[in-house]
Amino acid sequence: MGHDSDRAAMIYQPATRDADRKLADALSAQVEAEKKGKIPAPVTR
């Protein structure tokens, strides 16, 4: 994990997990909105 100790890793692990969950939820919401046609899909080149 890149921490100096197992203790440090254990302290920061829940914060990382919470941030990952928030990101995943936001991405899921955007995908669902695009599926419903509420948000146009981005143009890719």
N, C-alpha and C positions, 0 to 999 in steps of 0.2 A: 504493500500500500504506500510505501514511501515515507513512513513515519519512523522516528528514531526508536520507538519502543512499542511493544504490544499494547501497553496501557494507552498510549496516545492513539493508536489505531482504534482501540475499542471506544475511546471517548468520541472520536469523530465519525465513526461508522454510522450511527443513527442519523446524524446531520446529513451525511452523504446520501443515505437511503431516502430521507425525506425530500431532498432536492431532486433526486432521480425520479421519485414518484410524481412530484409536481410537474417536472418536465414531460414525463410520459403522459400524464393526464392532459396537459395542454396540447400536446401533439395529437392525442386521440380526439380531443374536441375539435381540433382544426380539420382532421381527416373526416370526421362525421359531418361537419358543416359543409365541406366540399362535396361529400357524397349527396347531401340534400340540396345542393345547388345554391347554398347561401353565400358561399365564397368562391369566386372563380379560381380555378386551378392556376398556379403560376406558369408563365410561359418559359419553357426551357429551350436552350439553343443547342 
